[in-house]
Amino acid sequence: MWGSLGAAVTPPLLIWIVGEEKNWDLALLTCATAFLISGLAALGINAEKPIVGDDAKDPT
């Protein structure tokens, strides 16, 4: 869901950031910052820990 939201929001956002001055440096900085934040957030994910605990499994 978040990927679809990002795909929908990014084009108009970048058009707004680039603006009349055609400042592509700011657009690149915006994308780089988003990638940095997502990379730092990914470091906090423990892939060994299950999302659903044992108590949520189907008893049948």
C-alpha positions as CSV (number, residue, x, y, z in Angstrom):
1,M,0.0,0.0,0.0
2,W,2.8,2.5,0.9
3,G,4.5,1.8,-2.4
4,S,1.4,2.6,-4.4
5,L,0.9,5.8,-2.3
6,G,4.5,6.8,-3.1
7,A,4.0,6.1,-6.8
8,A,0.9,8.2,-6.9
9,V,2.3,11.2,-4.9
10,T,5.9,11.4,-6.3
11,P,5.2,12.7,-9.8
12,P,3.1,15.8,-8.8
13,L,5.4,16.4,-5.8
14,L,8.5,16.4,-8.0
15,I,6.8,18.7,-10.5
16,W,6.0,21.1,-7.7
17,I,9.6,20.9,-6.3
18,V,11.2,21.4,-9.7
19,G,8.9,24.4,-10.3
20,E,9.4,27.2,-12.8
21,E,13.1,27.5,-12.1
22,K,13.7,23.9,-13.2
23,N,15.7,23.2,-10.0
24,W,16.5,19.5,-10.5
25,D,19.1,19.6,-7.8
26,L,16.4,20.0,-5.2
27,A,14.4,17.1,-6.7
28,L,17.4,14.9,-6.5
29,L,18.1,15.9,-2.9
30,T,14.4,15.2,-2.0
31,C,14.6,11.7,-3.5
32,A,18.0,11.0,-1.9
33,T,16.6,12.1,1.5
34,A,13.6,9.8,1.1
35,F,15.9,6.8,0.3
36,L,18.1,7.6,3.3
37,I,15.1,7.7,5.6
38,S,13.7,4.5,4.2
39,G,17.1,2.8,4.5
40,L,17.5,3.9,8.1
41,A,13.9,2.6,8.9
42,A,14.8,-0.7,7.3
43,L,17.7,-1.2,9.7
44,G,15.2,-1.3,12.5
45,I,13.4,-4.4,11.1
46,N,14.2,-7.7,12.7
47,A,13.6,-10.3,9.9
48,E,13.9,-13.2,12.4
49,K,10.9,-12.0,14.5
50,P,7.6,-13.2,13.1
51,I,4.9,-10.6,12.5
52,V,2.1,-13.0,13.7
53,G,2.6,-14.7,17.0
54,D,1.9,-18.4,17.7
55,D,-1.4,-17.6,19.4
56,A,-2.8,-16.3,16.1
57,K,-2.4,-19.6,14.2
58,D,-5.4,-21.6,13.2
59,P,-6.0,-24.4,15.7
60,T,-7.3,-26.8,13.1
